């Protein structure tokens, strides 16, 4: 049995700048595929002042994948600007479990949130 949902939305994304002691900020989407088939995932980024952009990713069966929003290998040419407010939507062809995490160096915090899912 595969656990999770096919649509996940994370409305509060923002790639943080360097902060205290020049600790680099970062954010990521962590996706777990508990099913027996590879999950094909469409990632859409929504912005406050520009058109949405989309790209595709995969998570192999019974695996976890971390998509770092500041890494070209994960986000390609769609890396957001530091401090830019945006939202992330995942649409998967099979149920997955997803979570958003941000290392916030301005106050040296790290937090995660499960997001909205259907």
PDB file as gemmi writes it, atoms N, CA and C in Angstrom:
CRYST1    1.000    1.000    1.000  90.00  90.00  90.00 P 1                      
ATOM      1  N   UNK A   1       0.833  -1.180   0.000  1.00  0.00           N  
ATOM      2  CA  UNK A   1       0.000   0.000   0.000  1.00  0.00           C  
ATOM      3  C   UNK A   1       0.887   1.257   0.000  1.00  0.00           C  
ATOM      4  N   UNK A   2       0.558   2.219  -0.851  1.00  0.00           N  
ATOM      5  CA  UNK A   2       1.289   3.482  -0.902  1.00  0.00           C  
ATOM      6  C   UNK A   2       0.581   4.510  -0.026  1.00  0.00           C  
ATOM      7  N   UNK A   3       1.348   5.215   0.778  1.00  0.00           N  
ATOM      8  CA  UNK A   3       0.801   6.259   1.636  1.00  0.00           C  
ATOM      9  C   UNK A   3       1.062   7.614   1.018  1.00  0.00           C  
ATOM     10  N   UNK A   4       0.208   8.577   1.330  1.00  0.00           N  
ATOM     11  CA  UNK A   4       0.426   9.940   0.883  1.00  0.00           C  
ATOM     12  C   UNK A   4      -0.715  10.477   0.057  1.00  0.00           C  
ATOM     13  N   UNK A   5      -0.437  11.585  -0.601  1.00  0.00           N  
ATOM     14  CA  UNK A   5      -1.398  12.291  -1.443  1.00  0.00           C  
ATOM     15  C   UNK A   5      -0.721  12.633  -2.767  1.00  0.00           C  
ATOM     16  N   UNK A   6      -1.539  12.995  -3.754  1.00  0.00           N  
ATOM     17  CA  UNK A   6      -1.000  13.301  -5.082  1.00  0.00           C  
ATOM     18  C   UNK A   6      -0.711  14.782  -5.310  1.00  0.00           C  
ATOM     19  N   UNK A   7      -1.304  15.672  -4.512  1.00  0.00           N  
ATOM     20  CA  UNK A   7      -1.075  17.113  -4.669  1.00  0.00           C  
ATOM     21  C   UNK A   7      -0.671  17.698  -3.321  1.00  0.00           C  
ATOM     22  N   UNK A   8       0.425  18.450  -3.326  1.00  0.00           N  
ATOM     23  CA  UNK A   8       0.930  19.124  -2.129  1.00  0.00           C  
ATOM     24  C   UNK A   8       1.221  20.578  -2.480  1.00  0.00           C  
ATOM     25  N   UNK A   9       0.843  21.506  -1.589  1.00  0.00           N  
ATOM     26  CA  UNK A   9       1.111  22.923  -1.792  1.00  0.00           C  
ATOM     27  C   UNK A   9       1.795  23.485  -0.544  1.00  0.00           C  
ATOM     28  N   UNK A  10       2.888  24.202  -0.774  1.00  0.00           N  
ATOM     29  CA  UNK A  10       3.650  24.861   0.287  1.00  0.00           C  
ATOM     30  C   UNK A  10       3.620  26.357  -0.023  1.00  0.00           C  
ATOM     31  N   UNK A  11       2.738  27.129   0.630  1.00  0.00           N  
ATOM     32  CA  UNK A  11       2.527  28.523   0.248  1.00  0.00           C  
ATOM     33  C   UNK A  11       3.583  29.502   0.731  1.00  0.00           C  
ATOM     34  N   UNK A  12       4.429  29.127   1.679  1.00  0.00           N  
ATOM     35  CA  UNK A  12       5.390  30.083   2.240  1.00  0.00           C  
ATOM     36  C   UNK A  12       6.819  29.643   1.971  1.00  0.00           C  
ATOM     37  N   UNK A  13       7.288  29.884   0.762  1.00  0.00           N  
ATOM     38  CA  UNK A  13       8.672  29.559   0.416  1.00  0.00           C  
ATOM     39  C   UNK A  13       9.431  30.862   0.216  1.00  0.00           C  
ATOM     40  N   UNK A  14      10.682  30.870   0.653  1.00  0.00           N  
ATOM     41  CA  UNK A  14      11.552  32.026   0.474  1.00  0.00           C  
ATOM     42  C   UNK A  14      12.982  31.575   0.722  1.00  0.00           C  
ATOM     43  N   UNK A  15      13.797  31.623  -0.303  1.00  0.00           N  
ATOM     44  CA  UNK A  15      15.198  31.243  -0.170  1.00  0.00           C  
ATOM     45  C   UNK A  15      15.894  32.293   0.693  1.00  0.00           C  
ATOM     46  N   UNK A  16      16.330  31.919   1.908  1.00  0.00           N  
ATOM     47  CA  UNK A  16      16.908  32.912   2.811  1.00  0.00           C  
ATOM     48  C   UNK A  16      18.349  33.258   2.452  1.00  0.00           C  
ATOM     49  N   UNK A  17      18.791  34.453   2.855  1.00  0.00           N  
ATOM     50  CA  UNK A  17      20.170  34.873   2.607  1.00  0.00           C  
ATOM     51  C   UNK A  17      21.108  34.293   3.659  1.00  0.00           C  
ATOM     52  N   UNK A  18      22.403  34.585   3.504  1.00  0.00           N  
ATOM     53  CA  UNK A  18      23.347  34.241   4.559  1.00  0.00           C  
ATOM     54  C   UNK A  18      22.969  35.052   5.789  1.00  0.00           C  
ATOM     55  N   UNK A  19      23.210  34.488   6.952  1.00  0.00           N  
ATOM     56  CA  UNK A  19      22.814  35.174   8.176  1.00  0.00           C  
ATOM     57  C   UNK A  19      23.914  35.217   9.195  1.00  0.00           C  
ATOM     58  N   UNK A  20      23.580  34.899  10.418  1.00  0.00           N  
ATOM     59  CA  UNK A  20      24.508  34.935  11.530  1.00  0.00           C  
ATOM     60  C   UNK A  20      25.744  34.099  11.216  1.00  0.00           C  
ATOM     61  N   UNK A  21      26.931  34.678  11.396  1.00  0.00           N  
ATOM     62  CA  UNK A  21      28.205  33.994  11.154  1.00  0.00           C  
ATOM     63  C   UNK A  21      28.330  33.454   9.728  1.00  0.00           C  
ATOM     64  N   UNK A  22      27.629  34.080   8.786  1.00  0.00           N  
ATOM     65  CA  UNK A  22      27.642  33.687   7.371  1.00  0.00           C  
ATOM     66  C   UNK A  22      27.192  32.249   7.142  1.00  0.00           C  
ATOM     67  N   UNK A  23      26.364  31.723   8.032  1.00  0.00           N  
ATOM     68  CA  UNK A  23      25.773  30.398   7.836  1.00  0.00           C  
ATOM     69  C   UNK A  23      24.866  30.482   6.615  1.00  0.00           C  
ATOM     70  N   UNK A  24      25.049  29.614   5.620  1.00  0.00           N  
ATOM     71  CA  UNK A  24      24.209  29.716   4.424  1.00  0.00           C  
ATOM     72  C   UNK A  24      22.782  29.237   4.705  1.00  0.00           C  
ATOM     73  N   UNK A  25      21.825  30.026   4.261  1.00  0.00           N  
ATOM     74  CA  UNK A  25      20.437  29.609   4.357  1.00  0.00           C  
ATOM     75  C   UNK A  25      20.107  28.672   3.218  1.00  0.00           C  
ATOM     76  N   UNK A  26      19.157  27.807   3.437  1.00  0.00           N  
ATOM     77  CA  UNK A  26      18.673  26.963   2.344  1.00  0.00           C  
ATOM     78  C   UNK A  26      17.267  26.498   2.665  1.00  0.00           C  
ATOM     79  N   UNK A  27      16.618  25.980   1.668  1.00  0.00           N  
ATOM     80  CA  UNK A  27      15.304  25.372   1.836  1.00  0.00           C  
ATOM     81  C   UNK A  27      15.238  24.150   0.945  1.00  0.00           C  
ATOM     82  N   UNK A  28      14.326  23.256   1.270  1.00  0.00           N  
ATOM     83  CA  UNK A  28      14.203  22.029   0.487  1.00  0.00           C  
ATOM     84  C   UNK A  28      12.800  21.460   0.603  1.00  0.00           C  
ATOM     85  N   UNK A  29      12.475  20.658  -0.387  1.00  0.00           N  
ATOM     86  CA  UNK A  29      11.256  19.865  -0.371  1.00  0.00           C  
ATOM     87  C   UNK A  29      11.711  18.416  -0.246  1.00  0.00           C  
ATOM     88  N   UNK A  30      11.194  17.712   0.745  1.00  0.00           N  
ATOM     89  CA  UNK A  30      11.544  16.319   0.961  1.00  0.00           C  
ATOM     90  C   UNK A  30      10.326  15.487   0.569  1.00  0.00           C  
ATOM     91  N   UNK A  31      10.538  14.543  -0.336  1.00  0.00           N  
ATOM     92  CA  UNK A  31       9.435  13.723  -0.860  1.00  0.00           C  
ATOM     93  C   UNK A  31       9.734  12.265  -0.580  1.00  0.00           C  
ATOM     94  N   UNK A  32       8.776  11.570   0.024  1.00  0.00           N  
ATOM     95  CA  UNK A  32       8.906  10.143   0.296  1.00  0.00           C  
ATOM     96  C   UNK A  32       7.892   9.388  -0.550  1.00  0.00           C  
ATOM     97  N   UNK A  33       8.382   8.392  -1.273  1.00  0.00           N  
ATOM     98  CA  UNK A  33       7.533   7.536  -2.100  1.00  0.00           C  
ATOM     99  C   UNK A  33       7.514   6.153  -1.447  1.00  0.00           C  
ATOM    100  N   UNK A  34       6.414   5.809  -0.792  1.00  0.00           N  
ATOM    101  CA  UNK A  34       6.303   4.502  -0.131  1.00  0.00           C  
ATOM    102  C   UNK A  34       5.772   3.429  -1.068  1.00  0.00           C  
ATOM    103  N   UNK A  35       5.426   3.812  -2.292  1.00  0.00           N  
ATOM    104  CA  UNK A  35       4.840   2.879  -3.249  1.00  0.00           C  
ATOM    105  C   UNK A  35       5.855   2.025  -3.974  1.00  0.00           C  
ATOM    106  N   UNK A  36       5.335   1.166  -4.837  1.00  0.00           N  
ATOM    107  CA  UNK A  36       6.148   0.199  -5.583  1.00  0.00           C  
ATOM    108  C   UNK A  36       6.534   0.666  -6.980  1.00  0.00           C  
ATOM    109  N   UNK A  37       6.118   1.910  -7.377  1.00  0.00           N  
ATOM    110  CA  UNK A  37       6.479   2.441  -8.692  1.00  0.00           C  
ATOM    111  C   UNK A  37       7.097   3.830  -8.533  1.00  0.00           C  
ATOM    112  N   UNK A  38       7.903   4.238  -9.486  1.00  0.00           N  
ATOM    113  CA  UNK A  38       8.516   5.554  -9.468  1.00  0.00           C  
ATOM    114  C   UNK A  38       7.447   6.639  -9.550  1.00  0.00           C  
ATOM    115  N   UNK A  39       7.583   7.661  -8.716  1.00  0.00           N  
ATOM    116  CA  UNK A  39       6.661   8.799  -8.742  1.00  0.00           C  
ATOM    117  C   UNK A  39       7.181   9.837  -9.728  1.00  0.00           C  
ATOM    118  N   UNK A  40       6.330  10.217 -10.662  1.00  0.00           N  
ATOM    119  CA  UNK A  40       6.651  11.281 -11.612  1.00  0.00           C  
ATOM    120  C   UNK A  40       5.976  12.546 -11.081  1.00  0.00           C  
ATOM    121  N   UNK A  41       6.780  13.569 -10.808  1.00  0.00           N  
ATOM    122  CA  UNK A  41       6.281  14.740 -10.101  1.00  0.00           C  
ATOM    123  C   UNK A  41       6.476  16.006 -10.919  1.00  0.00           C  
ATOM    124  N   UNK A  42       5.402  16.753 -11.073  1.00  0.00           N  
ATOM    125  CA  UNK A  42       5.467  18.080 -11.685  1.00  0.00           C  
ATOM    126  C   UNK A  42       5.584  19.082 -10.543  1.00  0.00           C  
ATOM    127  N   UNK A  43       6.607  19.925 -10.608  1.00  0.00           N  
ATOM    128  CA  UNK A  43       6.831  20.968  -9.603  1.00  0.00           C  
ATOM    129  C   UNK A  43       6.485  22.307 -10.251  1.00  0.00           C  
ATOM    130  N   UNK A  44       5.578  23.058  -9.634  1.00  0.00           N  
ATOM    131  CA  UNK A  44       5.213  24.384 -10.138  1.00  0.00           C  
ATOM    132  C   UNK A  44       5.533  25.415  -9.066  1.00  0.00           C  
ATOM    133  N   UNK A  45       6.202  26.484  -9.473  1.00  0.00           N  
ATOM    134  CA  UNK A  45       6.529  27.590  -8.581  1.00  0.00           C  
ATOM    135  C   UNK A  45       5.632  28.769  -8.928  1.00  0.00           C  
ATOM    136  N   UNK A  46       4.953  29.316  -7.910  1.00  0.00           N  
ATOM    137  CA  UNK A  46       4.092  30.479  -8.070  1.00  0.00           C  
ATOM    138  C   UNK A  46       4.774  31.682  -7.400  1.00  0.00           C  
ATOM    139  N   UNK A  47       4.784  32.824  -8.092  1.00  0.00           N  
ATOM    140  CA  UNK A  47       5.465  34.012  -7.607  1.00  0.00           C  
ATOM    141  C   UNK A  47       4.476  35.149  -7.390  1.00  0.00           C  
ATOM    142  N   UNK A  48       4.909  36.171  -6.659  1.00  0.00           N  
ATOM    143  CA  UNK A  48       4.028  37.315  -6.423  1.00  0.00           C  
ATOM    144  C   UNK A  48       3.951  38.240  -7.634  1.00  0.00           C  
ATOM    145  N   UNK A  49       5.040  38.322  -8.421  1.00  0.00           N  
ATOM    146  CA  UNK A  49       5.044  39.303  -9.503  1.00  0.00           C  
ATOM    147  C   UNK A  49       5.505  38.764 -10.857  1.00  0.00           C  
ATOM    148  N   UNK A  50       5.506  37.447 -11.023  1.00  0.00           N  
ATOM    149  CA  UNK A  50       5.833  36.904 -12.339  1.00  0.00           C  
ATOM    150  C   UNK A  50       5.067  35.601 -12.556  1.00  0.00           C  
ATOM    151  N   UNK A  51       5.056  35.159 -13.784  1.00  0.00           N  
ATOM    152  CA  UNK A  51       4.285  33.977 -14.156  1.00  0.00           C  
ATOM    153  C   UNK A  51       4.857  32.705 -13.508  1.00  0.00           C  
ATOM    154  N   UNK A  52       3.993  31.716 -13.250  1.00  0.00           N  
ATOM    155  CA  UNK A  52       4.468  30.440 -12.693  1.00  0.00           C  
ATOM    156  C   UNK A  52       5.412  29.734 -13.669  1.00  0.00           C  
ATOM    157  N   UNK A  53       6.291  28.909 -13.117  1.00  0.00           N  
ATOM    158  CA  UNK A  53       7.163  28.056 -13.920  1.00  0.00           C  
ATOM    159  C   UNK A  53       7.031  26.626 -13.402  1.00  0.00           C  
ATOM    160  N   UNK A  54       7.222  25.660 -14.300  1.00  0.00           N  
ATOM    161  CA  UNK A  54       7.096  24.247 -13.930  1.00  0.00           C  
ATOM    162  C   UNK A  54       8.269  23.448 -14.458  1.00  0.00           C  
ATOM    163  N   UNK A  55       8.598  22.382 -13.752  1.00  0.00           N  
ATOM    164  CA  UNK A  55       9.592  21.418 -14.195  1.00  0.00           C  
ATOM    165  C   UNK A  55       9.222  20.069 -13.604  1.00  0.00           C  
ATOM    166  N   UNK A  56       9.922  19.025 -14.006  1.00  0.00           N  
ATOM    167  CA  UNK A  56       9.575  17.669 -13.582  1.00  0.00           C  
ATOM    168  C   UNK A  56      10.712  17.010 -12.818  1.00  0.00           C  
ATOM    169  N   UNK A  57      10.340  16.130 -11.915  1.00  0.00           N  
ATOM    170  CA  UNK A  57      11.299  15.376 -11.125  1.00  0.00           C  
ATOM    171  C   UNK A  57      10.720  13.978 -10.897  1.00  0.00           C  
ATOM    172  N   UNK A  58      11.524  13.099 -10.334  1.00  0.00           N  
ATOM    173  CA  UNK A  58      11.070  11.743 -10.023  1.00  0.00           C  
ATOM    174  C   UNK A  58      11.595  11.323  -8.661  1.00  0.00           C  
ATOM    175  N   UNK A  59      10.835  10.443  -8.013  1.00  0.00           N  
ATOM    176  CA  UNK A  59      11.290   9.795  -6.779  1.00  0.00           C  
ATOM    177  C   UNK A  59      11.080   8.303  -6.989  1.00  0.00           C  
ATOM    178  N   UNK A  60      12.151   7.551  -6.930  1.00  0.00           N  
ATOM    179  CA  UNK A  60      12.063   6.109  -7.157  1.00  0.00           C  
ATOM    180  C   UNK A  60      11.178   5.439  -6.107  1.00  0.00           C  
ATOM    181  N   UNK A  61      10.694   4.260  -6.449  1.00  0.00           N  
ATOM    182  CA  UNK A  61       9.843   3.480  -5.545  1.00  0.00           C  
ATOM    183  C   UNK A  61      10.560   3.228  -4.221  1.00  0.00           C  
ATOM    184  N   UNK A  62       9.809   3.357  -3.144  1.00  0.00           N  
ATOM    185  CA  UNK A  62      10.294   3.092  -1.787  1.00  0.00           C  
ATOM    186  C   UNK A  62      11.584   3.862  -1.464  1.00  0.00           C  
ATOM    187  N   UNK A  63      11.616   5.136  -1.886  1.00  0.00           N  
ATOM    188  CA  UNK A  63      12.783   5.986  -1.657  1.00  0.00           C  
ATOM    189  C   UNK A  63      12.340   7.366  -1.187  1.00  0.00           C  
ATOM    190  N   UNK A  64      13.306   8.125  -0.702  1.00  0.00           N  
ATOM    191  CA  UNK A  64      13.091   9.521  -0.330  1.00  0.00           C  
ATOM    192  C   UNK A  64      14.011  10.375  -1.195  1.00  0.00           C  
ATOM    193  N   UNK A  65      13.546  11.578  -1.524  1.00  0.00           N  
ATOM    194  CA  UNK A  65      14.357  12.496  -2.321  1.00  0.00           C  
ATOM    195  C   UNK A  65      14.227  13.892  -1.748  1.00  0.00           C  
ATOM    196  N   UNK A  66      15.347  14.562  -1.632  1.00  0.00           N  
ATOM    197  CA  UNK A  66      15.382  15.932  -1.146  1.00  0.00           C  
ATOM    198  C   UNK A  66      15.684  16.846  -2.328  1.00  0.00           C  
ATOM    199  N   UNK A  67      14.801  17.779  -2.599  1.00  0.00           N  
ATOM    200  CA  UNK A  67      15.006  18.761  -3.659  1.00  0.00           C  
ATOM    201  C   UNK A  67      15.412  20.074  -3.002  1.00  0.00           C  
ATOM    202  N   UNK A  68      16.675  20.436  -3.110  1.00  0.00           N  
ATOM    203  CA  UNK A  68      17.167  21.702  -2.554  1.00  0.00           C  
ATOM    204  C   UNK A  68      16.859  22.808  -3.551  1.00  0.00           C  
ATOM    205  N   UNK A  69      16.185  23.840  -3.095  1.00  0.00           N  
ATOM    206  CA  UNK A  69      15.743  24.900  -4.006  1.00  0.00           C  
ATOM    207  C   UNK A  69      16.878  25.771  -4.526  1.00  0.00           C  
ATOM    208  N   UNK A  70      18.065  25.659  -3.933  1.00  0.00           N  
ATOM    209  CA  UNK A  70      19.200  26.450  -4.413  1.00  0.00           C  
ATOM    210  C   UNK A  70      20.233  25.592  -5.148  1.00  0.00           C  
ATOM    211  N   UNK A  71      19.833  24.394  -5.544  1.00  0.00           N  
ATOM    212  CA  UNK A  71      20.741  23.481  -6.241  1.00  0.00           C  
ATOM    213  C   UNK A  71      20.262  23.248  -7.672  1.00  0.00           C  
ATOM    214  N   UNK A  72      21.117  23.545  -8.625  1.00  0.00           N  
ATOM    215  CA  UNK A  72      20.782  23.368 -10.040  1.00  0.00           C  
ATOM    216  C   UNK A  72      20.412  21.914 -10.360  1.00  0.00           C  
ATOM    217  N   UNK A  73      21.050  20.940  -9.693  1.00  0.00           N  
ATOM    218  CA  UNK A  73      20.746  19.529  -9.957  1.00  0.00           C  
ATOM    219  C   UNK A  73      19.315  19.172  -9.548  1.00  0.00           C  
ATOM    220  N   UNK A  74      18.719  19.952  -8.642  1.00  0.00           N  
ATOM    221  CA  UNK A  74      17.350  19.689  -8.186  1.00  0.00           C  
ATOM    222  C   UNK A  74      16.325  20.618  -8.830  1.00  0.00           C  
ATOM    223  N   UNK A  75      16.646  21.921  -8.955  1.00  0.00           N  
ATOM    224  CA  UNK A  75      15.695  22.916  -9.448  1.00  0.00           C  
ATOM    225  C   UNK A  75      16.061  23.456 -10.829  1.00  0.00           C  
ATOM    226  N   UNK A  76      17.156  22.974 -11.414  1.00  0.00           N  
ATOM    227  CA  UNK A  76      17.533  23.394 -12.762  1.00  0.00           C  
ATOM    228  C   UNK A  76      17.701  24.896 -12.873  1.00  0.00           C  
ATOM    229  N   UNK A  77      17.095  25.469 -13.899  1.00  0.00           N  
ATOM    230  CA  UNK A  77      17.173  26.914 -14.134  1.00  0.00           C  
ATOM    231  C   UNK A  77      16.116  27.687 -13.356  1.00  0.00           C  
ATOM    232  N   UNK A  78      15.434  27.037 -12.423  1.00  0.00           N  
ATOM    233  CA  UNK A  78      14.310  27.658 -11.728  1.00  0.00           C  
ATOM    234  C   UNK A  78      14.639  28.044 -10.290  1.00  0.00           C  
ATOM    235  N   UNK A  79      15.911  28.220  -9.987  1.00  0.00           N  
ATOM    236  CA  UNK A  79      16.317  28.603  -8.635  1.00  0.00           C  
ATOM    237  C   UNK A  79      15.782  30.005  -8.339  1.00  0.00           C  
ATOM    238  N   UNK A  80      15.007  30.149  -7.252  1.00  0.00           N  
ATOM    239  CA  UNK A  80      14.464  31.468  -6.919  1.00  0.00           C  
ATOM    240  C   UNK A  80      15.560  32.424  -6.455  1.00  0.00           C  
ATOM    241  N   UNK A  81      15.253  33.714  -6.498  1.00  0.00           N  
ATOM    242  CA  UNK A  81      16.162  34.741  -5.992  1.00  0.00           C  
ATOM    243  C   UNK A  81      16.137  34.715  -4.468  1.00  0.00           C  
ATOM    244  N   UNK A  82      17.246  35.040  -3.850  1.00  0.00           N  
ATOM    245  CA  UNK A  82      17.283  35.127  -2.391  1.00  0.00           C  
ATOM    246  C   UNK A  82      16.278  36.176  -1.925  1.00  0.00           C  
ATOM    247  N   UNK A  83      15.440  35.797  -0.959  1.00  0.00           N  
ATOM    248  CA  UNK A  83      14.438  36.701  -0.406  1.00  0.00           C  
ATOM    249  C   UNK A  83      13.155  36.804  -1.206  1.00  0.00           C  
ATOM    250  N   UNK A  84      13.066  36.131  -2.341  1.00  0.00           N  
ATOM    251  CA  UNK A  84      11.872  36.193  -3.187  1.00  0.00           C  
ATOM    252  C   UNK A  84      10.764  35.327  -2.586  1.00  0.00           C  
ATOM    253  N   UNK A  85       9.588  35.896  -2.395  1.00  0.00           N  
ATOM    254  CA  UNK A  85       8.437  35.162  -1.878  1.00  0.00           C  
ATOM    255  C   UNK A  85       7.818  34.338  -3.009  1.00  0.00           C  
ATOM    256  N   UNK A  86       7.581  33.062  -2.750  1.00  0.00           N  
ATOM    257  CA  UNK A  86       6.938  32.212  -3.753  1.00  0.00           C  
ATOM    258  C   UNK A  86       6.291  31.018  -3.069  1.00  0.00           C  
ATOM    259  N   UNK A  87       5.572  30.224  -3.836  1.00  0.00           N  
ATOM    260  CA  UNK A  87       4.909  29.019  -3.330  1.00  0.00           C  
ATOM    261  C   UNK A  87       5.303  27.849  -4.227  1.00  0.00           C  
ATOM    262  N   UNK A  88       5.213  26.645  -3.671  1.00  0.00           N  
ATOM    263  CA  UNK A  88       5.593  25.430  -4.393  1.00  0.00           C  
ATOM    264  C   UNK A  88       4.402  24.478  -4.420  1.00  0.00           C  
ATOM    265  N   UNK A  89       4.086  23.951  -5.605  1.00  0.00           N  
ATOM    266  CA  UNK A  89       3.052  22.923  -5.730  1.00  0.00           C  
ATOM    267  C   UNK A  89       3.677  21.680  -6.355  1.00  0.00           C  
ATOM    268  N   UNK A  90       3.402  20.531  -5.747  1.00  0.00           N  
ATOM    269  CA  UNK A  90       3.826  19.234  -6.288  1.00  0.00           C  
ATOM    270  C   UNK A  90       2.596  18.489  -6.762  1.00  0.00           C  
ATOM    271  N   UNK A  91       2.659  17.943  -7.967  1.00  0.00           N  
ATOM    272  CA  UNK A  91       1.589  17.091  -8.490  1.00  0.00           C  
ATOM    273  C   UNK A  91       2.228  15.777  -8.899  1.00  0.00           C  
ATOM    274  N   UNK A  92       1.839  14.692  -8.226  1.00  0.00           N  
ATOM    275  CA  UNK A  92       2.445  13.388  -8.453  1.00  0.00           C  
ATOM    276  C   UNK A  92       1.442  12.433  -9.092  1.00  0.00           C  
ATOM    277  N   UNK A  93       1.950  11.509  -9.889  1.00  0.00           N  
ATOM    278  CA  UNK A  93       1.057  10.519 -10.502  1.00  0.00           C  
ATOM    279  C   UNK A  93       0.716   9.373  -9.544  1.00  0.00           C  
ATOM    280  N   UNK A  94       1.434   9.272  -8.433  1.00  0.00           N  
ATOM    281  CA  UNK A  94       1.142   8.286  -7.384  1.00  0.00           C  
ATOM    282  C   UNK A  94       1.204   9.002  -6.033  1.00  0.00           C  
ATOM    283  N   UNK A  95       0.568   8.466  -4.993  1.00  0.00           N  
ATOM    284  CA  UNK A  95       0.627   9.119  -3.683  1.00  0.00           C  
ATOM    285  C   UNK A  95       2.058   9.196  -3.143  1.00  0.00           C  
ATOM    286  N   UNK A  96       2.403  10.363  -2.597  1.00  0.00           N  
ATOM    287  CA  UNK A  96       3.690  10.590  -1.939  1.00  0.00           C  
ATOM    288  C   UNK A  96       3.434  11.399  -0.670  1.00  0.00           C  
ATOM    289  N   UNK A  97       4.423  11.428   0.198  1.00  0.00           N  
ATOM    290  CA  UNK A  97       4.383  12.280   1.381  1.00  0.00           C  
ATOM    291  C   UNK A  97       5.448  13.348   1.182  1.00  0.00           C  
ATOM    292  N   UNK A  98       5.085  14.618   1.423  1.00  0.00           N  
ATOM    293  CA  UNK A  98       6.019  15.718   1.171  1.00  0.00           C  
ATOM    294  C   UNK A  98       6.070  16.668   2.360  1.00  0.00           C  
ATOM    295  N   UNK A  99       7.208  17.310   2.480  1.00  0.00           N  
ATOM    296  CA  UNK A  99       7.446  18.246   3.574  1.00  0.00           C  
ATOM    297  C   UNK A  99       8.384  19.337   3.086  1.00  0.00           C  
ATOM    298  N   UNK A 100       8.175  20.545   3.573  1.00  0.00           N  
ATOM    299  CA  UNK A 100       9.036  21.690   3.248  1.00  0.00           C  
ATOM    300  C   UNK A 100       9.901  21.997   4.461  1.00  0.00           C  
ATOM    301  N   UNK A 101      11.186  22.274   4.236  1.00  0.00           N  
ATOM    302  CA  UNK A 101      12.070  22.660   5.325  1.00  0.00           C  
ATOM    303  C   UNK A 101      12.902  23.864   4.939  1.00  0.00           C  
ATOM    304  N   UNK A 102      13.172  24.723   5.920  1.00  0.00           N  
ATOM    305  CA  UNK A 102      13.993  25.912   5.667  1.00  0.00           C  
ATOM    306  C   UNK A 102      14.998  26.080   6.791  1.00  0.00           C  
ATOM    307  N   UNK A 103      16.259  26.245   6.427  1.00  0.00           N  
ATOM    308  CA  UNK A 103      17.292  26.646   7.375  1.00  0.00           C  
ATOM    309  C   UNK A 103      17.336  28.160   7.322  1.00  0.00           C  
ATOM    310  N   UNK A 104      16.892  28.774   8.376  1.00  0.00           N  
ATOM    311  CA  UNK A 104      16.750  30.225   8.439  1.00  0.00           C  
ATOM    312  C   UNK A 104      17.893  30.808   9.269  1.00  0.00           C  
ATOM    313  N   UNK A 105      18.971  31.236   8.611  1.00  0.00           N  
ATOM    314  CA  UNK A 105      20.160  31.657   9.345  1.00  0.00           C  
ATOM    315  C   UNK A 105      20.081  33.051   9.952  1.00  0.00           C  
ATOM    316  N   UNK A 106      19.070  33.842   9.574  1.00  0.00           N  
ATOM    317  CA  UNK A 106      18.980  35.191  10.137  1.00  0.00           C  
ATOM    318  C   UNK A 106      18.777  35.133  11.645  1.00  0.00           C  
ATOM    319  N   UNK A 107      18.169  34.047  12.111  1.00  0.00           N  
ATOM    320  CA  UNK A 107      17.981  33.847  13.545  1.00  0.00           C  
ATOM    321  C   UNK A 107      18.462  32.464  13.962  1.00  0.00           C  
ATOM    322  N   UNK A 108      19.162  31.786  13.086  1.00  0.00           N  
ATOM    323  CA  UNK A 108      19.677  30.434  13.290  1.00  0.00           C  
ATOM    324  C   UNK A 108      18.552  29.489  13.726  1.00  0.00           C  
ATOM    325  N   UNK A 109      17.618  29.278  12.828  1.00  0.00           N  
ATOM    326  CA  UNK A 109      16.484  28.380  13.042  1.00  0.00           C  
ATOM    327  C   UNK A 109      16.382  27.396  11.889  1.00  0.00           C  
ATOM    328  N   UNK A 110      15.724  26.289  12.153  1.00  0.00           N  
ATOM    329  CA  UNK A 110      15.350  25.353  11.099  1.00  0.00           C  
ATOM    330  C   UNK A 110      13.936  24.900  11.402  1.00  0.00           C  
ATOM    331  N   UNK A 111      13.104  24.932  10.405  1.00  0.00           N  
ATOM    332  CA  UNK A 111      11.749  24.445  10.640  1.00  0.00           C  
ATOM    333  C   UNK A 111      11.227  23.710   9.416  1.00  0.00           C  
ATOM    334  N   UNK A 112      10.214  22.907   9.652  1.00  0.00           N  
ATOM    335  CA  UNK A 112       9.574  22.151   8.577  1.00  0.00           C  
ATOM    336  C   UNK A 112       8.080  22.333   8.687  1.00  0.00           C  
ATOM    337  N   UNK A 113       7.404  22.078   7.576  1.00  0.00           N  
ATOM    338  CA  UNK A 113       5.951  22.135   7.573  1.00  0.00           C  
ATOM    339  C   UNK A 113       5.436  21.116   6.560  1.00  0.00           C  
ATOM    340  N   UNK A 114       4.332  20.434   6.873  1.00  0.00           N  
ATOM    341  CA  UNK A 114       3.810  19.421   5.951  1.00  0.00           C  
ATOM    342  C   UNK A 114       3.050  19.989   4.760  1.00  0.00           C  
ATOM    343  N   UNK A 115       2.582  21.222   4.790  1.00  0.00           N  
ATOM    344  CA  UNK A 115       1.866  21.773   3.645  1.00  0.00           C  
ATOM    345  C   UNK A 115       0.443  21.287   3.531  1.00  0.00           C  
ATOM    346  N   UNK A 116      -0.260  21.771   2.519  1.00  0.00           N  
ATOM    347  CA  UNK A 116      -1.634  21.386   2.222  1.00  0.00           C  
ATOM    348  C   UNK A 116      -1.579  20.248   1.222  1.00  0.00           C  
ATOM    349  N   UNK A 117      -2.456  19.246   1.395  1.00  0.00           N  
ATOM    350  CA  UNK A 117      -2.445  18.130   0.440  1.00  0.00           C  
ATOM    351  C   UNK A 117      -3.852  17.689   0.102  1.00  0.00           C  
ATOM    352  N   UNK A 118      -3.992  17.073  -1.059  1.00  0.00           N  
ATOM    353  CA  UNK A 118      -5.263  16.494  -1.508  1.00  0.00           C  
ATOM    354  C   UNK A 118      -5.021  15.078  -1.969  1.00  0.00           C  
TER     355      UNK A 118                                                      
END                                                                             
